[in-house]
Amino acid sequence: MAAPLPPSPRRTLLGRIPLRERTYLADALRTETVGGVILLVAAVAALIWANTYESGYAAVSHFHIGPEALGLRLSVAHWAADGLLAVFFFVAGVELKRELVAGELRDPKAAALPVAAALCGMAVPALVYTLTVVLGSGSTAGWAVPTATDIAFALAVLAVIGTSLPSALRAFLLTLAVVDDLFAILIIAVFFTDDIDFLALGGAFAGLAVFYVLLRTGVRGWYIHLPLALVIWGLMYNSGVHATIAGVAMGLMLRCTRREGETESPGERLEHLVRPLSAGVAVPLFALFSAGVTLKGDALSGVFTRPETLGVVLGLVVGKTLGIFGGTWLVTRFTRAELSKDLAWADLFAVATLAGIGFTVSLLIGELAFTGDEGTVNEIKAAVLTGSLIAAVLSVVLLKLRVRRYRALYEAEELDEDASGVPDVYEQDDPEYHRRMATIHERKAAEHRRLAERAGAARNKPDSPA
């Protein structure tokens, strides 16, 4: 009788990420963090502007510009939501493509954690919102508002509090946000598309086909791709499908795998160029014309009394945290996976709380869900801001409790004692690293022997006369 096969080794969740991924992550998060701070400033500026000079804010937001003949005479706020956010979703499309072909989502086993966490982190907030409004006899139209995480805002919070979050947790947060964005895109495309102009939609698909052929045949030049992208966006907008879908589609078409001799793929190269524009200009401008909530009367107190707004707050603060934490726990419960020994479940709970910061996409979905009801849209925005603020405060408290542990892990990840340019933790299997370290320690030992001899000679020398 054959001996039973030994059990497969347990897989580590949130363990050390590969060096290449770590380098990409550092570059991406650096841009997103700066963009998050700008986004925070834009949101505060919008609140101040809307509450000190409401008529001026409304006049600028509702000022219409654009060619009427092309169906693109839109308000400034509309241009920000449908136009500038297409840049944001283009970057999201490139990120998703890269994660699918070269990142954490390439391996189905590794992808199980962020996908399960993201799905639960969207389903539970939607369920919390729905239960809240059903019990309060409210409208279920805003069920999707609390489902989205704003990675830029979350990173801005980390930057402000100065928490040296380990790279594994940062990578988890970023991958979670990428998957989150994917499902948010699907929600917008499926649930917030009403009347479709199939002629315009067909034209958009034809433009995407041309875009794909140009990419695959190696045709380059912004003077070709940019006008084509604008045409595709315009056709997508006039089709009735939300125009940001055009940005996602073009992002997904880019090649994100490196060929021989390439230091970065075309997708990575274009992402490096466009990400600063998205994080530093497009999203903050959207925030400037979307976060201008009028906080007069019972705007804030009403957040906790009206079922729709209370549902949004509870969805972000409670639903997101329980969904992401619970989804991750289920992965460890039903697969051969275990949490990294360097981390604790308290760390994951804190990150799950941080993911309750929903801003950009939540504001966009709020506008789409209650189109035509300006009063409700304003209240939903106030709820998004309130829920995000509560989630931010809670996550700051929880992360601060573990800040010493995070700092120790971060310093260990950054240590480069042999000055090779590569952190030591990634060189433990390299014989040359150990030879370099042996040389360094031998040099230090020789210096200490010399100092010991000098100290001994000084101690044995007789005292000189006074």
C-alpha positions as CSV (number, residue, x, y, z in Angstrom):
1,M,0.0,0.0,0.0
2,A,1.4,3.4,-1.0
3,A,2.3,5.8,1.7
4,P,0.0,8.8,1.9
5,L,1.3,12.0,0.3
6,P,2.6,14.6,2.7
7,P,0.3,17.6,3.0
8,S,1.2,20.6,0.8
9,P,3.0,23.4,2.6
10,R,0.9,26.2,3.9
11,R,1.0,29.4,1.9
12,T,1.9,32.7,3.6
13,L,-0.5,35.6,3.3
14,L,0.9,39.1,3.3
15,G,4.5,37.8,3.1
16,R,7.5,39.6,1.6
17,I,6.7,40.7,-2.0
18,P,9.3,40.2,-4.8
19,L,11.9,42.9,-5.3
20,R,10.6,43.9,-8.7
21,E,7.1,44.3,-7.3
22,R,8.4,46.2,-4.4
23,T,10.2,48.7,-6.7
24,Y,7.1,49.2,-8.8
25,L,5.0,49.5,-5.6
26,A,7.3,52.2,-4.2
27,D,7.1,54.3,-7.4
28,A,3.3,54.0,-7.6
29,L,2.6,54.7,-4.0
30,R,5.0,57.7,-4.0
31,T,2.9,59.3,-6.8
32,E,-0.4,58.3,-5.2
33,T,0.6,59.7,-1.8
34,V,1.5,63.1,-3.3
35,G,-1.7,63.0,-5.3
36,G,-3.6,62.1,-2.1
37,V,-2.3,65.1,-0.3
38,I,-3.3,67.3,-3.2
39,L,-6.7,65.6,-3.2
40,L,-7.1,66.3,0.5
41,V,-6.3,70.0,-0.1
42,A,-8.8,70.1,-3.1
43,A,-11.6,68.6,-1.0
44,V,-11.0,71.1,1.9
45,A,-10.9,74.0,-0.6
46,A,-14.2,72.8,-2.2
47,L,-15.9,72.7,1.3
48,I,-14.6,76.2,2.1
49,W,-15.6,77.6,-1.3
50,A,-19.1,76.1,-1.2
51,N,-19.8,77.3,2.3
52,T,-18.4,80.8,2.1
53,Y,-19.3,81.8,-1.5
54,E,-22.0,79.3,-2.5
55,S,-23.3,81.3,-5.4
56,G,-19.8,81.6,-6.9
57,Y,-19.1,77.9,-6.5
58,A,-22.4,77.0,-8.1
59,A,-21.9,79.4,-11.0
60,V,-18.5,77.9,-11.9
61,S,-19.6,74.3,-11.4
62,H,-22.7,74.8,-13.6
63,F,-20.9,76.9,-16.3
64,H,-21.3,75.1,-19.6
65,I,-18.6,74.8,-22.2
66,G,-17.9,72.5,-25.2
67,P,-19.2,72.0,-28.8
68,E,-23.0,71.7,-28.8
69,A,-23.0,70.1,-32.3
70,L,-21.0,67.1,-30.9
71,G,-23.3,66.7,-27.9
72,L,-20.5,67.8,-25.6
73,R,-21.7,71.1,-24.2
74,L,-21.3,70.1,-20.6
75,S,-21.0,71.9,-17.2
76,V,-17.6,72.3,-15.6
77,A,-18.6,69.7,-12.9
78,H,-19.8,67.3,-15.7
79,W,-16.5,67.7,-17.5
80,A,-14.6,66.9,-14.3
81,A,-16.8,63.8,-13.6
82,D,-16.9,62.3,-17.2
83,G,-13.8,63.8,-18.7
84,L,-11.1,64.1,-16.1
85,L,-12.1,60.9,-14.4
86,A,-11.5,59.0,-17.7
87,V,-7.8,59.7,-17.1
88,F,-8.1,58.2,-13.6
89,F,-9.9,55.1,-15.0
90,F,-7.3,54.8,-17.7
91,V,-4.6,54.4,-15.1
92,A,-6.9,52.0,-13.2
93,G,-7.2,49.9,-16.4
94,V,-3.4,49.8,-16.9
95,E,-2.9,48.8,-13.2
96,L,-5.4,46.1,-13.6
97,K,-3.8,44.7,-16.8
98,R,-0.4,44.8,-15.2
99,E,-1.7,43.0,-12.1
100,L,-3.3,40.3,-14.3
101,V,-0.3,39.6,-16.4
102,A,2.7,40.4,-14.2
103,G,1.5,41.2,-10.7
104,E,-0.3,39.7,-7.7
105,L,-3.3,38.7,-9.8
106,R,-1.3,36.6,-12.2
107,D,-1.2,33.6,-9.9
108,P,-4.8,32.4,-9.0
109,K,-3.7,31.3,-5.6
110,A,-2.1,34.6,-4.8
111,A,-5.0,36.4,-6.3
112,A,-7.5,34.6,-4.0
113,L,-6.8,37.0,-1.1
114,P,-7.2,40.4,-2.7
115,V,-10.1,39.2,-4.9
116,A,-12.0,37.6,-1.9
117,A,-11.2,40.7,0.3
118,A,-12.4,43.1,-2.4
119,L,-15.6,41.2,-3.2
120,C,-16.5,40.9,0.4
121,G,-15.4,44.5,0.9
122,M,-18.0,45.6,-1.7
123,A,-20.8,43.1,-1.0
124,V,-21.0,43.7,2.8
125,P,-21.2,47.6,2.5
126,A,-23.9,47.2,-0.1
127,L,-25.7,44.8,2.2
128,V,-25.3,47.1,5.2
129,Y,-26.7,50.1,3.2
130,T,-29.6,48.0,1.9
131,L,-30.6,46.7,5.3
132,T,-30.4,50.3,6.7
133,V,-32.6,51.9,4.1
134,V,-35.1,49.0,4.1
135,L,-35.5,49.2,7.9
136,G,-35.8,53.0,7.6
137,S,-38.1,52.9,4.6
138,G,-35.5,54.7,2.4
139,S,-34.3,54.4,-1.2
140,T,-32.1,51.5,-2.2
141,A,-30.8,53.5,-5.2
142,G,-27.5,54.3,-3.4
143,W,-26.5,50.7,-2.6
144,A,-23.3,51.0,-4.6
145,V,-22.1,54.3,-3.0
146,P,-20.2,52.8,0.0
147,T,-18.6,50.0,-2.1
148,A,-15.5,51.9,-3.3
149,T,-12.2,52.5,-1.7
150,D,-10.1,55.7,-2.5
151,I,-6.5,54.6,-2.5
152,A,-5.1,58.1,-2.9
153,F,-7.0,59.4,0.1
154,A,-6.0,56.3,2.2
155,L,-2.3,56.9,1.3
156,A,-2.7,60.6,2.1
157,V,-3.8,59.6,5.6
158,L,-0.8,57.3,6.0
159,A,1.5,60.1,4.8
160,V,0.0,62.6,7.3
161,I,0.3,60.3,10.3
162,G,3.8,59.1,9.2
163,T,3.1,55.4,9.7
164,S,5.9,53.3,8.1
165,L,3.5,50.6,6.9
166,P,5.3,47.4,5.8
167,S,5.4,46.9,2.0
168,A,3.2,43.7,2.3
169,L,0.4,45.7,3.8
170,R,0.8,48.5,1.3
171,A,0.9,46.0,-1.6
172,F,-2.3,44.4,-0.2
173,L,-4.0,47.8,0.0
174,L,-3.0,48.8,-3.6
175,T,-4.0,45.4,-5.1
176,L,-7.3,45.6,-3.1
177,A,-8.0,49.0,-4.6
178,V,-7.2,47.8,-8.1
179,V,-9.7,44.9,-7.8
180,D,-12.1,47.3,-6.1
181,D,-11.9,49.7,-9.1
182,L,-12.6,46.9,-11.5
183,F,-15.8,46.0,-9.8
184,A,-16.7,49.7,-9.4
185,I,-16.3,50.0,-13.2
186,L,-18.6,47.0,-13.8
187,I,-21.2,48.5,-11.4
188,I,-21.1,51.8,-13.3
189,A,-21.3,50.1,-16.7
190,V,-24.1,47.7,-15.8
191,F,-26.3,49.6,-13.3
192,F,-25.9,53.2,-14.4
193,T,-26.5,52.9,-18.1
194,D,-30.0,53.7,-19.3
195,D,-30.7,54.6,-22.9
196,I,-28.0,53.4,-25.3
197,D,-27.3,54.9,-28.7
198,F,-26.0,51.8,-30.5
199,L,-24.6,53.9,-33.4
200,A,-22.4,55.9,-31.1
201,L,-21.5,52.8,-29.2
202,G,-20.6,51.0,-32.4
203,G,-18.4,53.9,-33.3
204,A,-16.7,53.8,-29.9
205,F,-16.0,50.1,-30.4
206,A,-14.6,50.7,-33.9
207,G,-12.3,53.4,-32.4
208,L,-11.1,50.9,-29.8
209,A,-10.4,48.3,-32.5
210,V,-8.3,50.9,-34.4
211,F,-6.5,51.8,-31.1
212,Y,-5.8,48.1,-30.5
213,V,-4.4,47.6,-34.0
214,L,-2.2,50.6,-33.7
215,L,-0.8,49.3,-30.4
216,R,-0.1,45.8,-31.8
217,T,1.5,47.1,-35.0
218,G,3.9,49.3,-33.0
219,V,2.5,52.6,-34.2
220,R,3.6,55.3,-31.7
221,G,3.1,59.0,-31.3
222,W,0.9,61.0,-29.0
223,Y,-0.3,63.0,-32.0
224,I,-2.0,59.8,-33.2
225,H,-3.2,58.2,-30.0
226,L,-4.4,61.2,-28.2
227,P,-6.9,62.5,-30.9
228,L,-8.1,58.9,-31.3
229,A,-8.6,58.6,-27.6
230,L,-10.6,61.8,-27.5
231,V,-12.8,60.5,-30.4
232,I,-13.4,57.2,-28.6
233,W,-14.3,59.1,-25.3
234,G,-16.7,61.4,-27.1
235,L,-18.5,58.5,-28.9
236,M,-18.7,56.5,-25.6
237,Y,-20.2,59.6,-23.8
238,N,-22.8,60.0,-26.5
239,S,-23.6,56.3,-26.5
240,G,-25.1,56.6,-23.0
241,V,-22.5,54.3,-21.4
242,H,-20.5,56.2,-18.8
243,A,-17.6,57.8,-20.6
244,T,-15.0,56.7,-18.1
245,I,-15.4,53.1,-19.5
246,A,-13.5,54.3,-22.5
247,G,-10.5,55.0,-20.4
248,V,-10.6,51.6,-18.7
249,A,-10.9,49.8,-22.1
250,M,-7.9,51.6,-23.6
251,G,-5.8,51.0,-20.4
252,L,-6.6,47.2,-20.6
253,M,-5.4,47.1,-24.2
254,L,-1.8,48.2,-23.4
255,R,0.9,45.5,-23.3
256,C,2.2,45.3,-19.7
257,T,4.7,42.4,-20.1
258,R,8.3,43.2,-20.8
259,R,10.1,41.9,-23.8
260,E,13.8,41.1,-24.1
261,G,15.8,44.3,-23.8
262,E,13.0,46.3,-22.3
263,T,13.4,47.9,-18.9
264,E,9.7,48.6,-18.8
265,S,6.7,47.6,-20.9
266,P,4.7,50.1,-22.9
267,G,1.9,50.0,-20.3
268,E,4.3,50.7,-17.5
269,R,5.9,53.5,-19.4
270,L,2.6,55.2,-20.2
271,E,1.4,54.7,-16.7
272,H,4.5,56.5,-15.3
273,L,3.6,59.4,-17.6
274,V,-0.1,59.5,-17.0
275,R,-0.3,58.6,-13.3
276,P,1.0,62.0,-12.1
277,L,-1.6,63.7,-14.3
278,S,-4.3,61.5,-12.9
279,A,-3.3,61.8,-9.2
280,G,-2.1,65.4,-9.2
281,V,-4.6,67.1,-11.6
282,A,-7.6,65.0,-12.8
283,V,-8.7,63.6,-9.5
284,P,-8.1,66.8,-7.4
285,L,-10.1,68.8,-9.9
286,F,-12.9,66.3,-9.8
287,A,-12.9,66.6,-6.0
288,L,-12.9,70.4,-6.2
289,F,-16.2,70.4,-8.2
290,S,-17.8,67.3,-6.5
291,A,-16.9,67.7,-2.8
292,G,-18.4,71.2,-2.4
293,V,-21.1,70.1,0.1
294,T,-23.1,72.9,1.6
295,L,-23.0,72.3,5.4
296,K,-25.9,74.5,6.3
297,G,-29.0,73.7,8.4
298,D,-29.2,70.1,9.2
299,A,-26.8,68.8,6.5
300,L,-24.5,67.1,9.0
301,S,-27.0,66.1,11.7
302,G,-29.3,64.7,8.9
303,V,-26.5,62.3,7.9
304,F,-27.3,60.2,11.0
305,T,-31.1,60.5,10.7
306,R,-31.9,59.9,7.1
307,P,-31.7,56.2,6.1
308,E,-29.9,56.8,2.8
309,T,-27.1,58.8,4.4
310,L,-26.8,56.7,7.5
311,G,-26.6,53.6,5.2
312,V,-23.6,55.2,3.4
313,V,-21.8,56.0,6.7
314,L,-22.4,52.5,8.1
315,G,-21.5,50.9,4.8
316,L,-18.1,52.7,4.7
317,V,-17.2,52.4,8.4
318,V,-18.7,49.1,9.4
319,G,-19.3,47.3,6.1
320,K,-15.9,47.9,4.5
321,T,-14.1,46.8,7.7
322,L,-16.1,43.7,8.3
323,G,-16.1,42.8,4.6
324,I,-12.4,43.0,4.0
325,F,-11.4,41.5,7.3
326,G,-14.0,38.7,7.0
327,G,-13.0,37.9,3.4
328,T,-9.4,37.6,4.3
329,W,-10.3,35.3,7.3
330,L,-12.4,33.1,5.0
331,V,-9.4,32.7,2.7
332,T,-7.3,31.4,5.6
333,R,-10.2,29.3,6.9
334,F,-10.9,27.4,3.7
335,T,-7.5,27.3,2.0
336,R,-4.0,26.2,3.1
337,A,-2.9,29.7,3.8
338,E,-1.8,31.5,7.0
339,L,-1.0,35.0,7.9
340,S,2.7,36.1,7.8
341,K,4.4,35.6,11.2
342,D,5.5,39.2,11.1
343,L,2.0,40.5,11.2
344,A,-1.1,40.0,13.4
345,W,-4.8,40.0,12.6
346,A,-5.0,43.4,14.3
347,D,-2.8,44.8,11.4
348,L,-5.3,43.5,8.8
349,F,-8.2,44.9,10.8
350,A,-6.5,48.4,10.8
351,V,-6.0,48.2,7.0
352,A,-9.5,47.1,6.5
353,T,-10.7,50.1,8.5
354,L,-8.4,52.4,6.3
355,A,-10.1,50.9,3.2
356,G,-13.4,52.5,4.5
357,I,-12.2,55.8,3.1
358,G,-14.3,56.1,0.0
359,F,-14.2,59.4,-1.9
360,T,-13.6,59.7,-5.6
361,V,-15.7,56.8,-7.0
362,S,-18.2,57.0,-4.1
363,L,-18.9,60.6,-5.0
364,L,-19.2,59.7,-8.6
365,I,-21.6,56.8,-7.9
366,G,-23.6,59.0,-5.6
367,E,-24.2,61.5,-8.4
368,L,-25.2,58.8,-10.8
369,A,-27.5,57.1,-8.3
370,F,-29.5,60.2,-7.5
371,T,-29.3,62.1,-10.7
372,G,-31.8,65.0,-10.8
373,D,-32.2,65.1,-7.1
374,E,-29.7,67.8,-6.1
375,G,-30.7,67.9,-2.5
376,T,-30.2,64.1,-2.0
377,V,-26.9,64.2,-3.9
378,N,-25.6,66.9,-1.6
379,E,-26.6,64.9,1.5
380,I,-25.1,61.7,0.1
381,K,-21.8,63.6,-0.5
382,A,-21.9,64.8,3.1
383,A,-22.4,61.2,4.2
384,V,-19.4,60.0,2.1
385,L,-17.2,62.7,3.6
386,T,-18.5,61.9,7.1
387,G,-18.0,58.2,6.7
388,S,-14.6,58.6,5.2
389,L,-13.5,60.9,8.1
390,I,-14.7,58.4,10.7
391,A,-12.9,55.6,9.0
392,A,-9.7,57.7,8.7
393,V,-9.8,58.6,12.4
394,L,-10.4,55.0,13.5
395,S,-7.6,53.7,11.2
396,V,-5.2,56.3,12.5
397,V,-5.8,55.2,16.1
398,L,-5.4,51.5,15.2
399,L,-2.3,52.0,13.2
400,K,-0.7,54.2,15.8
401,L,-1.0,51.3,18.3
402,R,1.3,49.2,16.1
403,V,3.6,52.0,14.9
404,R,6.7,50.7,16.6
405,R,6.2,47.2,15.1
406,Y,5.7,48.7,11.7
407,R,8.8,50.9,12.0
408,A,10.9,47.9,12.9
409,L,9.6,45.9,10.0
410,Y,10.1,48.8,7.6
411,E,13.6,49.4,8.7
412,A,14.4,45.7,8.3
413,E,13.0,45.8,4.8
414,E,15.1,48.9,3.9
415,L,18.4,47.8,5.5
416,D,21.2,47.6,2.9
417,E,24.3,46.9,5.1
418,D,26.5,45.8,2.2
419,A,25.6,49.0,0.2
420,S,24.7,46.9,-2.9
421,G,21.6,48.9,-3.7
422,V,19.4,45.9,-2.9
423,P,17.9,45.5,0.6
424,D,19.6,42.7,2.5
425,V,16.4,40.7,3.0
426,Y,16.4,40.0,-0.8
427,E,20.0,38.8,-0.9
428,Q,19.9,36.0,1.7
429,D,20.3,33.3,-1.1
430,D,23.1,35.1,-2.8
431,P,26.6,33.8,-2.0
432,E,28.2,37.1,-3.0
433,Y,26.1,39.0,-0.5
434,H,27.5,36.8,2.3
435,R,31.1,37.2,1.0
436,R,30.6,41.0,1.1
437,M,29.2,40.8,4.6
438,A,32.1,38.6,5.7
439,T,34.6,41.1,4.3
440,I,32.7,43.9,6.1
441,H,32.7,42.0,9.4
442,E,36.4,41.1,9.1
443,R,37.3,44.7,8.6
444,K,35.2,45.7,11.6
445,A,36.9,42.9,13.7
446,A,40.4,44.0,12.7
447,E,39.5,47.6,13.7
448,H,38.2,46.4,17.1
449,R,41.3,44.3,17.7
450,R,43.4,47.4,17.0
451,L,41.3,49.5,19.4
452,A,41.5,46.8,22.0
453,E,45.3,46.7,21.8
454,R,45.5,50.5,22.1
455,A,43.1,50.5,25.1
456,G,45.2,47.7,26.8
457,A,48.5,49.6,26.2
458,A,47.0,52.8,27.6
459,R,45.8,51.0,30.8
460,N,49.1,49.3,31.4
461,K,51.2,52.4,31.0
462,P,52.4,53.7,34.4
463,D,51.0,57.0,35.6
464,S,53.2,60.0,34.8
465,P,54.4,62.2,37.7
466,A,52.1,65.0,38.7
